[in-house]
């Protein structure tokens, strides 16, 4: 075998800290996606599975392939690895809409006894109480948080912001309009997930944007 090819093959790394999390994430997503695809084939189409698994594969390639070894030696390969980790992997994973598939793919005991305990933690309960208690409403805390977030993103070079909100969520719409968002489109029969359910329901989603300041 050619020595160069042999060295490249040897430079592949299969460290458990890389293989185990990526494999678990891929399997859990696949399990949850299959359940959701049967109920909501349009919302969780095959392309979402493909792009998510492609993101996992790209992450594996960036961390375990000869690229990682070369990135520690040569600047150009370091930049290629950096681009993969920042410009390729995140969009692929996000396009897979991972939140619901990952939650649905987790074992039920883990959701009931693990996640429920996290959500029931006193600190998180106090935070939720502070954010939702009527005594704290009308103090423009949401506007302050939204403006601070927009300001931080603009400082990092983000020029345009877009979000989606249910048409009948008047409180959220008032908040977004107050910080500069305006309606640009409305979509019918979009997926709206309710708490504790992954079935979703039909509705109208209004898309909004805010121009740079």
ChimeraX attribute file (.defattr): number of C-alpha atoms within 10 A of each C-alpha:
attribute: neighborCount
match mode: 1-to-1
recipient: residues
	/A:1	5
	/A:2	6
	/A:3	8
	/A:4	9
	/A:5	10
	/A:6	10
	/A:7	11
	/A:8	14
	/A:9	12
	/A:10	11
	/A:11	16
	/A:12	16
	/A:13	17
	/A:14	13
	/A:15	10
	/A:16	9
	/A:17	8
	/A:18	14
	/A:19	14
	/A:20	12
	/A:21	11
	/A:22	17
	/A:23	14
	/A:24	11
	/A:25	17
	/A:26	20
	/A:27	16
	/A:28	18
	/A:29	25
	/A:30	19
	/A:31	18
	/A:32	20
	/A:33	28
	/A:34	19
	/A:35	16
	/A:36	21
	/A:37	17
	/A:38	11
	/A:39	14
	/A:40	16
	/A:41	13
	/A:42	11
	/A:43	14
	/A:44	20
	/A:45	16
	/A:46	14
	/A:47	11
	/A:48	20
	/A:49	24
	/A:50	15
	/A:51	19
	/A:52	24
	/A:53	21
	/A:54	18
	/A:55	24
	/A:56	20
	/A:57	16
	/A:58	21
	/A:59	21
	/A:60	18
	/A:61	18
	/A:62	22
	/A:63	22
	/A:64	18
	/A:65	19
	/A:66	18
	/A:67	20
	/A:68	19
	/A:69	18
	/A:70	16
	/A:71	18
	/A:72	12
	/A:73	11
	/A:74	11
	/A:75	11
	/A:76	12
	/A:77	17
	/A:78	18
	/A:79	12
	/A:80	14
	/A:81	23
	/A:82	14
	/A:83	13
	/A:84	18
	/A:85	18
	/A:86	10
	/A:87	11
	/A:88	16
	/A:89	21
	/A:90	16
	/A:91	14
	/A:92	20
	/A:93	21
	/A:94	14
	/A:95	15
	/A:96	23
	/A:97	18
	/A:98	17
	/A:99	11
	/A:100	17
	/A:101	23
	/A:102	18
	/A:103	19
	/A:104	21
	/A:105	21
	/A:106	16
	/A:107	12
	/A:108	12
	/A:109	10
	/A:110	12
	/A:111	15
	/A:112	10
	/A:113	10
	/A:114	11
	/A:115	14
	/A:116	12
	/A:117	12
	/A:118	13
	/A:119	12
	/A:120	11
	/A:121	11
	/A:122	11
	/A:123	11
	/A:124	12
	/A:125	13
	/A:126	12
	/A:127	11
	/A:128	12
	/A:129	13
	/A:130	13
	/A:131	14
	/A:132	11
	/A:133	10
	/A:134	9
	/A:135	10
	/A:136	12
	/A:137	12
	/A:138	8
	/A:139	9
	/A:140	12
	/A:141	12
	/A:142	16
	/A:143	16
	/A:144	12
	/A:145	11
	/A:146	16
	/A:147	16
	/A:148	12
	/A:149	12
	/A:150	20
	/A:151	14
	/A:152	12
	/A:153	14
	/A:154	15
	/A:155	10
	/A:156	9
	/A:157	9
	/A:158	12
	/A:159	13
	/A:160	13
	/A:161	14
	/A:162	13
	/A:163	13
	/A:164	16
	/A:165	17
	/A:166	17
	/A:167	15
	/A:168	12
	/A:169	11
	/A:170	11
	/A:171	8
	/A:172	14
	/A:173	19
	/A:174	12
	/A:175	15
	/A:176	22
	/A:177	15
	/A:178	14
	/A:179	15
	/A:180	14
	/A:181	19
	/A:182	17
	/A:183	16
	/A:184	11
	/A:185	11
	/A:186	15
	/A:187	13
	/A:188	10
	/A:189	10
	/A:190	15
	/A:191	17
	/A:192	17
	/A:193	13
	/A:194	10
	/A:195	7
	/A:196	6
	/A:197	10
	/A:198	18
	/A:199	13
	/A:200	15
	/A:201	11
	/A:202	11
	/A:203	15
	/A:204	17
	/A:205	21
	/A:206	20
	/A:207	18
	/A:208	20
	/A:209	18
	/A:210	19
	/A:211	11
	/A:212	13
	/A:213	9
